């Protein structure tokens, strides 16, 4: 795990490790810029401190192209690229990992979130055939057991699952249509809604101010996107949001406090493909994105988790595209 601490923002991570970007703390990451080169963080209740990168607990299994669900303060990390079924949890309070019962089937590029104390995993691809599935897997942390919850209306992978109110929204991805899918976990029922105007996959999305923010991604020949679209469940309509500073796909996003943090990603197109080290934060007061200190290295295919005023970046790959 790797951590970066800066004033009033949170955490980040790299393959088989975790990165943090938090407030009022100082750490050190070997072979990274010295304190003189690092940004300055100002504590609200103390003197200025210098924030630099620091390693934390390493995941038992290196993985990328996965997402994370948080239940009762524990991060649940399933599957990943390469046919993984391994399943592990991370406790940010103790900076420790636990190996759990493996997934019943391998999956990568799946969509993951939590609801009512359980982990929900939607779709994804089981292998390098890149054939999306329509499966819905549910993990119960209390019993350390897996069950199935029917099928999605269509196959899908490389999208994002977001809990907003009493529903789980699936947005973006490939393998099916470009519709926005709404899942009612209490009834195990689905509703198909209009999707964003710009189709996108390898996208990131968050619930922010009671709306669904769909950020970046890519689609076919369009390359990486900087655009943001916002869905209002109250009105059932979409509108444009503030564009990212840097177009990115295959990255992570999370709400940290009252802000949105995005980090990493990849740019595919003319060789060489590029894994991004850049990170940004959206401040609703200014209505704009601002660059954060960069990750220690370019990484993609990793989640960003906001928890306790800290942004965690777990796993990922430093090789854009993942395969040759």
SULKA-V778566 format. One record per residue. N is the residue number from 1. PHI is phi in degrees with one decimal (* if undefined). Layout:
# SULKA-V778566
n = [N | N]
phi = [PHI | PHI]
This chain:
# SULKA-V778566
n = [1 | 2 | 3 | 4 | 5 | 6 | 7 | 8 | 9 | 10 | 11 | 12 | 13 | 14 | 15 | 16 | 17 | 18 | 19 | 20 | 21 | 22 | 23 | 24 | 25 | 26 | 27 | 28 | 29 | 30 | 31 | 32 | 33 | 34 | 35 | 36 | 37 | 38 | 39 | 40 | 41 | 42 | 43 | 44 | 45 | 46 | 47 | 48 | 49 | 50 | 51 | 52 | 53 | 54 | 55 | 56 | 57 | 58 | 59 | 60 | 61 | 62 | 63 | 64 | 65 | 66 | 67 | 68 | 69 | 70 | 71 | 72 | 73 | 74 | 75 | 76 | 77 | 78 | 79 | 80 | 81 | 82 | 83 | 84 | 85 | 86 | 87 | 88 | 89 | 90 | 91 | 92 | 93 | 94 | 95 | 96 | 97 | 98 | 99 | 100 | 101 | 102 | 103 | 104 | 105 | 106 | 107 | 108 | 109 | 110 | 111 | 112 | 113 | 114 | 115 | 116 | 117 | 118 | 119 | 120 | 121 | 122 | 123 | 124 | 125 | 126 | 127 | 128 | 129 | 130 | 131 | 132 | 133 | 134 | 135 | 136 | 137 | 138 | 139 | 140 | 141 | 142 | 143 | 144 | 145 | 146 | 147 | 148 | 149 | 150 | 151 | 152 | 153 | 154 | 155 | 156 | 157 | 158 | 159 | 160 | 161 | 162 | 163 | 164 | 165 | 166 | 167 | 168 | 169 | 170 | 171 | 172 | 173 | 174 | 175 | 176 | 177 | 178 | 179 | 180 | 181 | 182 | 183 | 184 | 185 | 186 | 187 | 188 | 189 | 190 | 191 | 192 | 193 | 194 | 195 | 196 | 197 | 198 | 199 | 200 | 201 | 202 | 203 | 204 | 205 | 206 | 207 | 208 | 209 | 210 | 211 | 212 | 213 | 214 | 215 | 216 | 217 | 218 | 219 | 220 | 221 | 222 | 223 | 224 | 225 | 226 | 227 | 228 | 229 | 230 | 231 | 232 | 233 | 234 | 235 | 236 | 237 | 238 | 239 | 240 | 241 | 242 | 243 | 244 | 245 | 246 | 247 | 248 | 249 | 250 | 251 | 252 | 253 | 254 | 255 | 256 | 257 | 258 | 259 | 260 | 261 | 262 | 263 | 264 | 265 | 266 | 267 | 268 | 269 | 270 | 271 | 272 | 273 | 274 | 275 | 276 | 277 | 278 | 279 | 280 | 281 | 282 | 283 | 284 | 285 | 286 | 287 | 288 | 289 | 290 | 291 | 292 | 293 | 294 | 295 | 296 | 297 | 298 | 299 | 300 | 301 | 302 | 303 | 304 | 305 | 306 | 307 | 308 | 309 | 310 | 311 | 312 | 313 | 314 | 315 | 316 | 317 | 318 | 319 | 320 | 321 | 322 | 323 | 324]
phi = [* | -124.5 | -127.8 | -128.0 | -119.5 | -144.0 | -57.2 | 61.2 | -121.0 | -135.9 | -99.2 | -151.6 | -149.8 | -126.6 | -42.3 | 61.6 | -143.8 | -132.7 | -112.3 | -124.2 | -127.2 | -130.5 | -102.6 | 59.7 | -138.1 | -128.0 | -144.1 | -145.1 | -119.6 | -54.4 | 67.7 | -102.5 | -54.1 | -71.8 | -56.9 | -66.8 | -92.1 | -84.8 | -70.0 | -96.8 | -111.0 | -109.0 | -76.1 | -66.5 | -123.0 | -162.4 | -73.2 | -64.4 | -133.8 | -98.1 | -97.3 | -136.7 | -78.8 | -144.4 | -80.3 | -127.9 | -63.6 | -88.3 | -61.7 | -59.5 | -125.9 | -66.0 | -157.4 | -145.9 | 56.4 | -139.8 | -126.7 | -132.6 | -116.7 | -113.4 | -131.1 | 51.6 | 79.3 | -109.7 | -92.0 | -109.9 | -121.2 | -102.7 | 55.9 | 132.0 | -60.7 | 98.1 | 73.3 | -78.0 | -113.5 | -63.1 | -144.0 | -137.6 | -124.0 | -123.3 | -104.6 | -66.4 | -68.8 | -106.5 | 53.1 | -137.8 | -113.8 | -132.5 | -86.2 | -117.6 | -58.6 | -64.8 | -63.1 | -69.1 | -151.7 | -69.8 | -159.8 | -138.3 | 55.3 | -87.8 | -111.3 | -133.8 | -158.4 | -128.5 | -156.1 | 51.4 | 79.8 | -128.6 | -98.9 | -113.2 | -123.5 | -113.4 | 57.4 | 96.8 | -116.1 | -79.8 | -155.5 | -84.6 | -74.6 | 60.3 | -95.7 | -65.3 | -108.7 | -115.0 | -71.9 | -129.2 | -106.7 | -126.4 | -111.2 | -103.9 | -61.6 | -64.9 | -104.0 | 55.1 | -132.2 | -112.7 | -137.4 | -109.2 | -126.8 | 73.3 | -127.1 | -68.6 | -63.0 | -155.3 | -73.5 | -162.8 | -148.8 | 66.2 | -104.8 | -140.9 | -109.9 | -134.9 | -83.0 | -140.4 | 68.9 | -95.8 | -122.1 | -108.3 | -104.0 | -109.2 | -129.5 | 72.5 | 106.4 | -124.2 | 103.8 | -138.4 | -92.2 | -101.5 | -68.3 | -87.5 | -103.4 | -113.6 | -110.4 | -99.0 | -67.4 | -68.7 | -103.3 | 52.9 | -124.2 | -122.1 | -130.4 | -98.0 | -121.1 | -60.8 | -87.9 | -63.5 | -66.5 | -100.5 | -58.7 | -157.1 | -137.0 | 48.2 | -106.1 | -122.6 | -150.5 | -142.6 | -90.8 | -143.8 | 52.6 | 65.1 | -132.4 | -99.9 | -98.4 | -111.8 | -122.0 | 58.7 | 98.7 | -154.8 | -157.9 | 52.5 | -82.5 | -75.0 | 73.4 | -65.5 | -111.6 | -106.6 | -73.8 | -129.9 | -124.4 | -122.2 | -105.2 | -101.7 | -61.5 | -65.1 | -101.7 | 70.3 | -122.9 | -107.5 | -145.7 | -76.4 | -113.6 | -70.2 | -71.4 | -62.5 | -70.0 | -125.3 | -61.9 | -157.7 | -136.1 | 61.0 | -123.2 | -123.8 | -144.2 | -156.1 | -85.9 | -125.7 | 66.1 | -108.8 | -131.3 | -113.4 | -112.2 | -121.2 | -152.5 | 67.5 | 120.3 | -145.0 | -119.9 | -110.2 | 161.3 | -64.1 | -65.7 | -82.0 | -65.4 | -128.1 | -93.0 | -92.3 | -103.3 | -73.5 | -141.6 | -138.4 | -132.1 | -100.8 | -109.8 | -64.6 | -68.1 | -91.9 | 69.9 | -143.2 | -90.6 | -131.3 | -70.4 | -102.7 | -55.8 | -72.8 | -61.8 | -59.6 | -154.5 | -67.7 | -142.3 | -145.7 | 68.3 | -129.9 | -88.4 | -115.2 | -121.0 | -98.0 | -155.0 | 59.4 | 74.9 | -130.6 | -103.9 | -102.0 | -117.0 | -114.2 | 64.1 | 104.0 | -129.5 | -91.3 | -109.5 | -60.2 | 88.6 | 84.0 | -136.8 | -86.0]
